[in-house]
């Protein structure tokens, strides 16, 4: 009886899991299908997963190869790529250096610096939006690429995470390198960094994801469409014509374009991403 | 063992435990100290400088601006900017008017959003983790990936999809009509509160006399209205996007709970529910506290989604959005900064309460 009980339980379990998998992935399926529909079909035949009639017109518009209307999405895509790549490089460089110093270098004031960095983690991001705008404005960086990049070019969570990774490296390794006459820089660059490669990969993915999905800060740091990224550009397009209910294929396609790079990264590096989430060191 | 997941929260560990790096300090040699000093400061100074200039200075500057009538155009230190004392804070807390009622409404909206989202995402995450955790389940990785995927994507992109799904003739309403014959509302534009709708259903249409009193410029009747149907869309959306992340946290600690403990429970003749209630759940408690804490802090900061939906529906604004809107649309940066500081205060107070709760939890 117990066996039959568990078999019924297993069937119910699978049923529920499949139902929830549909709920979690269904919106993406509807999104993809509707980006290949005409405006009319996306409204009248929303649920059809096979576009009929199918069209590439929304995608042509997004990539600027359409005569129907020019959009700024190609420019915003380039902006997103540029800003995300620069931010990722600076996070990986600066966060890991600071993390290493906090984990391994016995400099005066380290405790204070570490306490300060931890304290900044507690400041809610949304509260910083207006303050950051004020400083950008004062420094003449408002509405520039520098202004979009410099203020968020390090992040306290990344420093903390890298520190945790460096703490796991056996100190004996570094001491051996130092005894062989290697400088602190050489020890860091040649000995320690290669060991924390998994940590660097995790930081790279999370930084790219954070920069690519960044919205609130870019919203207050820029005002001209030439500096929009995919997120701010898409928001601009959507809040402009939400009531009309038109151009849904275009908006959904652009949203898909915004989702794809991080989605692909996520599938490739799932192992690293999952682990870092599990460590709970971020957010 | 129970402290492990909490130990990795930065804020909790900083406040409750002696800083762990002191333990590593023993291998230090005095001859190396100078090099350590130079390189230590060299390594942290870029990060430190950026955090100071773009995090500490802004907070100070914004605090100053919250006492002025700066309009965002000229320099906040120019002669056209006037010091107004606490006027911006009074306009929120004590002075009846549009500013106050907008602020009060945004607090009301966000409160119900938190009240529904935090329990929903926590319960769903825990439930998903428990069913995915079954050893005999095939395709576990696949299901885990499916549930986790929404949480890595852009908040703006997801909101666009949900706006599409919940439009008046959209997928959700078509499904509701097809399955139940219900004509769904125009969700994102619907300002009716869920509790009010229930009361209406019970035949109560007019507020009783006491409910006409006001707090923060909002009548008690409106305070008790519950989340609007528009806000419900957001509650569903955030539950959908975040439960995957929290599921992974629960999964991690479920995997730490050894199978032996569960088997011991089974031998004693406990039912699955009893085993869950009396064995698994107490062991998950630290993770549960962590998930609730993270959920509470992040839900009070909801912003990205509101930028896309809030301007069409006054029952979907939040303090974070209100602060942005008042600053950038009304050009009242002093007022906007004051709202930001009120939100800051609210989150700090909630965090302190939580921390107390977590501490108690650890000493138990």
Interface residues (C-beta under 8 A of the other chain):
Chain A: X10 X13 X14 X16 X17 X20 X21 X23 X24 X25 X27 X28 X30 X31 X34 X43 X46 X47 X94 X95 X97 X98 X100 X101 X102 X103 X104 X105 X106 X107 X108 X109 X110 X111 X113 X114 X115 X116 X117 X118 X119 X120 X121 X122 X123 X124 X125 X126 X127 X128 X129 X130 X131 X132 X133 X134 X135 X137 X138 X150 X151 X152 X153 X154 X156 X157 X159 X160 X164 X167 X171 X175 X178 X183 X184 X185 X188 X209 X212 X213 X215 X216 X219 X220 X230 X231 X234 X235 X238 X239 X242 X243 X245 X248 X251 X252 X254 X255 X256 X258 X259 X262 X263 X266 X267 X270 X273 X274 X277 X278 X279 X280 X281 X283
Chain B: X5 X8 X9 X10 X11 X14 X19 X20 X21 X24 X25 X27 X28 X32 X33 X35 X36 X37 X38 X39 X40 X41 X42 X43 X44 X46 X47 X48 X50 X51 X53 X54 X55 X56 X57 X58 X59 X61 X62 X65 X72 X75 X76 X128 X131 X132 X134 X136 X137 X142 X143 X145 X146 X147 X148 X149 X150 X152 X153 X154 X155 X156 X157 X158 X159 X160 X161 X162 X163 X164 X165 X167 X169 X170 X171 X174 X175 X240 X244 X245 X248 X249 X251 X252 X290 X294 X297 X298 X300 X301 X303 X304 X307 X308 X309 X311 X312 X320 X323 X324 X327 X328 X333 X336 X337 X340 X341 X343 X344 X347 X348 X351
